[in-house]
Amino acid sequence: MPYPEMLVQPMREDLVRIGFQELRTPADVDSVLGSETRTTLLVVNSVCGCAAGAARPGVYLSLQGEKKPEVLTTVFAGQDMDATERARQYISGYPPSSPSVALFKDQELVYMMERHQIEGSSPQQIAAALQEAYGEHC
């Protein structure tokens, strides 16, 4: 059962206000992940504490560097369930994980940060790991 939208909207806005495109339907997901060849970051957002305290701030910090993905997207686990399920089909080889961060290049998954890598990490540690991936793939 999804949380009331009025409670979730500020969590959505954390990423939207810094330039992320929300993918709220399977068609939205397919329109980006199914055709985009530029480097694309997908954040699987969540209401959990590690998303608020580490993942979203870490993603923001990661984008302050010189190298970064060209396309920024997000789905919201537990809220936009069909879109999240469709996005997870593009993240092959990894179990469902939220929050999580996936980096695609030429429609291929090239980097994955799962929840277990986010939990217990600081935003700075998350940003550093993501910037390393950007350096390699962007």
N, C-alpha and C positions, 0 to 999 in steps of 0.2 A: 504494500500500500504506500503510494507516494506521500511525502510530506506536503502540507499545504503550500501552495506556490508563493504566498506572501512571505513565508519563512525562508524559502529557498532562493528567492530572487536576489537578495544581497550576495549570496554565494555564487550565483551565476554571474553577477555583475563584477565580481573580483577579476574575472578573466575577460569578459566582454569589454570592460572599460579600457583594457590595455591592448585591445585589437583582436581578440579571439572571436571567431565566427562560431556560433552555436549550431550544432547539427542536431536537430530535434526529431527528425524522422529518418527512417531507413533510406528514403529517397535523398535526403540531404547528405547522408553519409556517403551513399554511392556516387553522388554528383561530385564529391571532392575526392574521396579515397579511391574511387573507381576510375578516375581519369587524370588526376593531378600528377604531373611529372616533376614539379618543383619540390624542394624539401618541404615537408609538411609535418608539423607537430600536432599531435592529438593528445589532449589531456582528458583523461576519464575523471571527471570531477565527482565529488562526493560530499555528503553532509558530515562526515566523520571529523574528529578533531585533528587527525594528522593531515587532512586535506586543508583545513583552515590554518593550522599552525605551522605547517612545513611545506606541503606540496604547492599550494597556490603562491605563497611568498617565494618559494624556491624557483618556481617557473618564472615569476616576474623578474627576479634577480638574474636569472640565466639569460634573459633577453637584453640585458644591459651591455653585453659584450659586442665586439665587432662582428663576429660570425653568429648568425642565427638563422633559423628556418624562415623560408619565404612565406609560408602559409601557416596560420595559427588557427586551430580548430579545437572544439571541445564537445563532449557529450556528458550528460549528467546521469550517472548510475543511480538507480533507484527512483528516478524521476521520469526521464525519457527512456523508458525501458526498451522499446523496440529499436530506437536509434542506437542505444548502447549495445544491444545484442548484435545488431548489424555491424557496428564498429569492431566488436570483438572478433567477428569473422575475418577481419583484415589482420588481426593480431594473432596469426597462427603460431602454434607452438608454445603458447603461454596460457595458463588458466585465467579465468576471470579475476580481475584485480582492480579494486578501486580504493583510493585513487591510484592512478598509474599514468605514465607518460610514454608515448610511442612516437618515434621519429621515422618517417618514411622518406625515401628518395626514389624517384622513378617508379613509384607505386610499390616499392619493396620495403618491408619493415627492416630497418637497419640498426635500430637501438630500442631497447625496452627497459623502462624503470618500473618495477613492480612495487606493490604496497609494502612488501617486506623490506625493500630498499629505502622506502620513504619513512616508515615508522622508526622513531628514535633518531632520525637524522635532522640536522638543523637546516633551515632554508639555505644557508651558505654552502653546506655540503651538497645539497641537492643541486643548487645552481652550478657548483664546480663540476659535478658529474655530467650535468647536461651540457655545459660549455665544452667539456672534453669531447662529447659526442658531436656537438655542432662543429668543432674544430676539425673533426675527422670526416664529417659527411656534408657539411654545408659550404 
